[in-house]
């Protein structure tokens, strides 16, 4: 038995006829950049997220950049974020000239450690970016309480969390702006690059619409320095189709995750704590183990492919050497990065495959 960590093709084959028919429709209508198919997806995704506004863009990194631009974050400002996340969370801060200020990850949930945020706040702090890491919501109420106390913006990096809920409500609706990635491997993935934003404030929506379209409200009249950050029509059409299936796909991921959580009993394996207020969509199923390389090799020898998300925390990346961080500054994030292993997780895994993964993980010594 050979089990990949992720298999996008199985999902595609299940909806291939519907996808190809829709792409032909897009080609026939020449609606390639923005346009009606993107607008239809934006409407559908807003309803899915229970958000007043949803906007598409060309990728998740762009979504974060647009969010910070719309909130007025600028050069010299500081933005707080967790040390262990995909690097795009930090990129967006750097793109606007602001300074990423890292805090450690919680040792149990692996999300941003809310108990360490206030110590990092200075007069230059303007926002907090919380990351719904691996598809699990961070403690939004705790972060918002701190933000309200210090008059800071909150941005939700929901790149991995399409459909996740916090205390019963969809993520992306709690902060000032929510940011999503529709990278092909995500729970809701495009067939190329795509991203999106959600917000409740119409002024943010209008500003982002202008920013993503070369700073234009009227063609050839540029109100500010803008960007070519539009979503293309093909991706909008494909995402609208896949959105119809997302709830079922997420439900299957949860079934698989519950099997892992309840049946993996190997004491060498630690799993992400799931708080009662969290309804994760398990974009990734990450575990830690003392000897990652040996564990990964054992699984590979038994036909199971794994991944590492993410093996180097942001503060130790060469790109951020200038910030002056060093090993030992954020021990939880560093431990997670050095010991994390992502087990196979996608909706098309069979029960037999899931059982095989569990059996092999439990056999590891």
C-alpha positions as CSV (number, residue, x, y, z in Angstrom):
1,X,0.0,0.0,0.0
2,X,1.4,3.4,-1.0
3,X,-0.3,6.4,0.7
4,X,0.6,10.0,-0.3
5,X,0.5,12.8,2.2
6,X,-1.8,14.6,-0.3
7,X,-3.5,13.5,-3.5
8,X,-5.1,16.4,-5.4
9,X,-5.8,14.3,-8.5
10,X,-8.4,12.1,-6.7
11,X,-10.5,15.1,-6.0
12,X,-10.2,16.5,-9.5
13,X,-11.3,13.2,-11.0
14,X,-14.4,13.2,-8.9
15,X,-15.6,16.4,-10.4
16,X,-13.7,16.4,-13.7
17,X,-16.8,16.6,-16.0
18,X,-18.3,19.6,-14.1
19,X,-14.9,21.4,-14.1
20,X,-14.2,20.9,-17.8
21,X,-17.7,22.1,-18.8
22,X,-17.4,25.2,-16.7
23,X,-13.9,26.0,-18.0
24,X,-15.2,25.8,-21.6
25,X,-18.0,28.2,-20.6
26,X,-15.3,30.7,-19.3
27,X,-13.3,30.3,-22.5
28,X,-16.4,30.9,-24.6
29,X,-17.3,34.1,-22.7
30,X,-13.7,35.4,-22.6
31,X,-14.1,36.3,-18.9
32,X,-10.5,35.8,-17.9
33,X,-9.6,38.6,-15.6
34,X,-12.0,39.4,-12.8
35,X,-15.5,39.5,-14.2
36,X,-18.8,37.6,-13.6
37,X,-17.3,34.3,-12.5
38,X,-15.2,35.9,-9.9
39,X,-18.1,38.0,-8.7
40,X,-20.3,34.9,-8.4
41,X,-17.6,33.2,-6.3
42,X,-17.3,36.2,-4.1
43,X,-21.0,36.2,-3.5
44,X,-21.0,32.5,-2.7
45,X,-18.0,32.6,-0.5
46,X,-19.4,35.5,1.5
47,X,-22.5,33.5,2.2
48,X,-20.4,30.4,3.1
49,X,-18.4,32.5,5.6
50,X,-21.5,34.4,6.8
51,X,-19.6,37.6,6.0
52,X,-21.0,40.8,4.6
53,X,-18.2,41.1,2.0
54,X,-15.9,38.8,0.2
55,X,-13.3,39.7,-2.4
56,X,-11.1,37.5,-4.6
57,X,-7.5,38.1,-5.4
58,X,-4.6,36.3,-7.0
59,X,-3.2,34.4,-4.0
60,X,-3.2,34.2,-0.2
61,X,-0.1,36.3,0.3
62,X,-1.6,39.1,-1.7
63,X,-4.7,38.9,0.5
64,X,-2.6,39.5,3.6
65,X,-0.8,42.4,1.8
66,X,-4.1,44.0,0.7
67,X,-5.5,43.7,4.3
68,X,-2.6,45.5,5.8
69,X,-2.7,48.2,3.1
70,X,-6.4,48.7,3.7
71,X,-5.9,49.0,7.4
72,X,-3.2,51.7,6.8
73,X,-0.3,49.8,8.2
74,X,2.9,51.5,7.0
75,X,6.6,51.8,7.3
76,X,7.9,51.8,10.9
77,X,4.7,50.2,12.3
78,X,4.9,46.9,14.2
79,X,2.6,43.9,13.7
80,X,2.5,41.0,16.1
81,X,2.3,37.4,14.7
82,X,3.2,33.8,15.8
83,X,6.8,32.7,15.2
84,X,5.7,29.4,13.6
85,X,3.5,29.9,10.6
86,X,4.0,29.8,6.8
87,X,6.3,32.7,5.9
88,X,3.7,34.6,3.9
89,X,2.2,35.8,7.1
90,X,5.4,37.7,7.8
91,X,6.0,38.7,4.1
92,X,2.8,40.8,4.1
93,X,4.1,42.9,7.1
94,X,7.4,43.4,5.3
95,X,5.7,44.4,2.0
96,X,4.1,47.4,3.7
97,X,7.4,48.4,5.3
98,X,6.3,47.4,8.8
99,X,8.2,45.3,11.3
100,X,7.2,41.7,12.1
101,X,7.2,41.2,15.9
102,X,7.1,37.5,16.7
103,X,5.6,35.7,19.7
104,X,5.9,32.1,20.7
105,X,3.3,29.4,19.9
106,X,1.2,27.8,22.6
107,X,2.8,24.5,23.7
108,X,-0.5,22.6,23.4
109,X,-2.6,24.1,20.6
110,X,0.4,25.3,18.6
111,X,-1.5,28.5,17.8
112,X,-0.3,32.0,18.8
113,X,0.3,32.1,22.6
114,X,-2.1,34.7,23.8
115,X,-0.3,35.0,27.1
116,X,2.8,36.4,25.5
117,X,1.2,39.0,23.2
118,X,0.9,42.0,25.6
119,X,4.6,41.9,26.5
120,X,5.3,42.6,22.8
121,X,3.1,45.6,22.4
122,X,4.8,49.0,22.0
123,X,3.6,52.5,20.9
124,X,4.5,51.4,17.4
125,X,2.2,48.3,17.4
126,X,-0.7,48.6,15.1
127,X,-2.1,45.1,14.5
128,X,-2.1,41.5,15.5
129,X,-2.2,38.7,12.9
130,X,-3.5,35.5,14.3
131,X,-3.1,32.3,12.2
132,X,-5.6,29.5,12.2
133,X,-2.7,27.1,11.9
134,X,-3.3,23.7,10.2
135,X,-7.0,24.6,9.9
136,X,-7.6,25.0,13.7
137,X,-8.8,28.4,15.0
138,X,-6.6,30.3,17.4
139,X,-8.2,31.8,20.5
140,X,-9.9,34.7,18.8
141,X,-11.7,36.1,21.8
142,X,-8.5,36.3,23.8
143,X,-6.7,38.1,20.9
144,X,-9.6,40.5,20.3
145,X,-9.7,41.4,24.0
146,X,-6.0,42.4,23.9
147,X,-6.5,44.2,20.6
148,X,-9.5,46.2,21.9
149,X,-7.6,47.1,25.1
150,X,-4.7,48.5,23.1
151,X,-6.7,49.8,20.1
152,X,-5.1,47.4,17.6
153,X,-6.4,45.9,14.4
154,X,-6.9,42.1,14.2
155,X,-6.2,40.2,10.9
156,X,-7.2,36.6,10.7
157,X,-4.8,34.5,8.6
158,X,-7.3,31.9,7.6
159,X,-5.2,30.6,4.7
160,X,-5.6,27.0,5.9
161,X,-9.0,27.2,7.5
162,X,-11.8,27.5,4.9
163,X,-14.9,26.4,6.8
164,X,-13.4,26.2,10.3
165,X,-15.5,27.6,13.1
166,X,-14.7,29.3,16.4
167,X,-17.5,28.9,19.0
168,X,-19.9,28.0,16.3
169,X,-19.2,30.9,13.9
170,X,-17.1,30.8,10.7
171,X,-13.5,32.1,10.9
172,X,-12.7,35.1,8.8
173,X,-15.6,37.1,10.4
174,X,-14.1,38.0,13.8
175,X,-11.2,40.3,12.9
176,X,-11.2,43.5,10.9
177,X,-10.3,41.5,7.8
178,X,-9.9,37.7,7.2
179,X,-7.5,36.4,4.6
180,X,-7.7,33.1,2.7
181,X,-5.5,31.1,0.4
182,X,-7.0,29.0,-2.4
183,X,-3.6,27.4,-3.3
184,X,-4.3,24.0,-5.0
185,X,-3.5,22.0,-1.9
186,X,-5.9,23.8,0.4
187,X,-9.3,22.4,1.5
188,X,-10.8,24.8,-1.0
189,X,-8.1,24.9,-3.7
190,X,-8.0,26.5,-7.1
191,X,-6.3,25.0,-10.2
192,X,-3.6,27.6,-10.0
193,X,-3.0,30.6,-7.7
194,X,-5.9,32.4,-5.9
195,X,-6.8,34.0,-2.6
196,X,-9.6,36.0,-1.0
197,X,-10.6,38.3,1.8
198,X,-13.6,38.7,4.0
199,X,-14.7,41.8,6.0
200,X,-17.8,43.4,7.5
201,X,-16.7,47.0,6.8
202,X,-17.8,48.3,3.4
203,X,-15.0,51.0,3.4
204,X,-12.4,48.2,3.6
205,X,-14.1,46.3,0.8
206,X,-14.2,49.4,-1.5
207,X,-10.5,50.2,-0.7
208,X,-9.4,46.7,-1.5
209,X,-11.3,46.6,-4.7
210,X,-9.4,49.7,-5.8
211,X,-6.0,48.5,-4.6
212,X,-6.3,45.1,-6.4
213,X,-7.2,46.8,-9.7
214,X,-4.3,49.2,-10.2
215,X,-5.7,51.8,-7.8
216,X,-8.7,52.4,-10.2
217,X,-12.3,53.0,-9.6
218,X,-12.8,54.3,-13.1
219,X,-10.7,52.8,-15.9
220,X,-7.4,54.6,-16.5
221,X,-8.0,57.0,-13.6
222,X,-5.7,55.9,-10.8
223,X,-6.6,57.2,-7.3
224,X,-3.5,55.8,-5.5
225,X,-0.6,53.4,-6.2
226,X,-2.3,50.1,-6.8
227,X,-1.5,46.5,-7.7
228,X,-2.5,43.9,-10.3
229,X,-3.9,41.5,-7.7
230,X,-7.1,40.4,-9.4
231,X,-8.4,36.8,-9.4
232,X,-8.7,35.3,-12.8
233,X,-12.1,34.1,-14.1
234,X,-11.1,30.5,-14.5
235,X,-10.2,30.3,-10.8
236,X,-13.4,32.0,-9.8
237,X,-15.5,29.5,-11.8
238,X,-13.6,26.5,-10.5
239,X,-13.8,27.7,-6.9
240,X,-17.5,28.2,-7.2
241,X,-17.9,24.5,-8.2
242,X,-15.6,23.2,-5.5
243,X,-17.3,25.4,-2.8
244,X,-20.4,23.3,-3.2
245,X,-18.5,20.2,-2.1
246,X,-16.4,21.8,0.6
247,X,-18.7,21.1,3.6
248,X,-18.7,17.4,2.7
249,X,-14.9,17.3,2.1
250,X,-14.3,19.0,5.4
251,X,-16.6,16.6,7.1
252,X,-14.6,13.7,5.8
253,X,-11.4,15.3,6.9
254,X,-12.9,15.5,10.4
255,X,-13.8,11.9,10.3
256,X,-10.2,11.0,9.4
257,X,-8.9,13.3,12.1
258,X,-11.1,11.8,14.8
259,X,-9.8,8.3,13.9
260,X,-6.2,9.6,14.2
261,X,-6.9,11.4,17.5
262,X,-8.7,8.5,19.1
263,X,-6.8,5.5,17.7
264,X,-3.1,6.7,17.6
265,X,-1.9,5.7,21.1
266,X,1.8,5.6,20.6
267,X,3.4,7.5,23.5
268,X,6.1,8.8,21.1
269,X,3.5,10.8,19.2
270,X,2.0,14.1,20.3
271,X,-1.0,15.6,18.6
272,X,-2.3,19.2,18.4
273,X,-4.7,19.9,21.3
274,X,-8.3,20.6,20.2
275,X,-10.0,23.1,22.5
276,X,-13.8,22.7,22.9
277,X,-14.4,26.0,21.2
278,X,-12.4,24.9,18.1
279,X,-14.0,23.3,15.1
280,X,-10.9,22.5,13.0
281,X,-11.1,21.6,9.3
282,X,-7.8,19.7,9.5
283,X,-6.1,21.2,6.5
284,X,-3.1,19.4,7.9
285,X,-2.8,16.7,10.5
286,X,0.5,17.5,12.2
287,X,2.1,15.5,15.0
288,X,5.4,15.8,16.8
289,X,7.8,13.1,17.8
290,X,11.3,13.2,19.3
291,X,13.2,11.8,16.3
292,X,11.4,13.1,13.2
293,X,13.8,11.8,10.6
294,X,13.6,8.2,12.0
295,X,9.8,8.4,12.3
296,X,9.5,9.7,8.7
297,X,11.8,6.9,7.4
298,X,9.8,4.3,9.3
299,X,6.6,5.5,7.7
300,X,8.2,5.7,4.2
301,X,9.4,2.1,4.5
302,X,5.8,1.2,5.1
303,X,4.4,3.1,2.1
304,X,3.3,6.2,3.9
305,X,4.4,9.6,2.7
306,X,4.6,12.5,5.2
307,X,5.4,16.2,5.0
308,X,7.1,18.9,7.2
309,X,5.0,22.0,8.0
310,X,7.1,24.0,8.8
311,X,10.7,22.9,9.4
312,X,12.2,26.4,10.1
313,X,10.2,29.0,12.2
314,X,10.0,32.5,10.7
315,X,12.3,34.2,13.2
316,X,15.1,31.9,12.2
317,X,14.8,32.3,8.5
318,X,17.8,33.9,6.7
319,X,15.4,36.5,5.3
320,X,14.8,37.9,8.8
321,X,18.4,37.8,10.1
322,X,18.3,41.6,10.4
323,X,15.6,41.4,13.1
324,X,18.2,39.9,15.5
325,X,16.4,36.9,16.7
326,X,18.3,33.7,17.6
327,X,17.8,30.1,18.6
328,X,16.1,29.9,22.0
329,X,14.0,33.0,21.6
330,X,10.8,31.1,21.0
331,X,11.2,27.5,22.3
332,X,7.8,26.2,21.6
333,X,7.8,27.4,18.0
334,X,11.3,26.0,17.6
335,X,10.4,22.6,19.0
336,X,7.4,22.4,16.8
337,X,9.4,23.3,13.7
338,X,12.1,20.7,14.5
339,X,9.8,17.8,15.4
340,X,6.7,18.3,13.3
341,X,5.4,15.6,10.8
342,X,2.3,15.9,8.7
343,X,0.4,12.6,8.3
344,X,-1.7,11.9,5.2
345,X,-4.8,14.1,5.2
346,X,-7.2,14.6,2.3
347,X,-10.9,13.8,2.0
348,X,-10.4,11.0,-0.5
349,X,-8.4,8.7,1.9
350,X,-10.1,5.4,2.3
351,X,-10.9,3.8,5.6
352,X,-8.4,1.1,4.8
353,X,-5.7,3.7,4.2
354,X,-6.5,5.5,7.4
355,X,-6.3,2.3,9.3
356,X,-3.0,1.4,7.8
357,X,-1.6,4.8,8.8
358,X,-2.8,4.4,12.3
359,X,-1.4,0.8,12.6
360,X,2.0,1.9,11.3
361,X,2.2,4.9,13.5
362,X,1.4,2.8,16.5
363,X,4.0,0.3,15.6
364,X,6.8,2.9,15.5
365,X,9.3,2.5,18.3
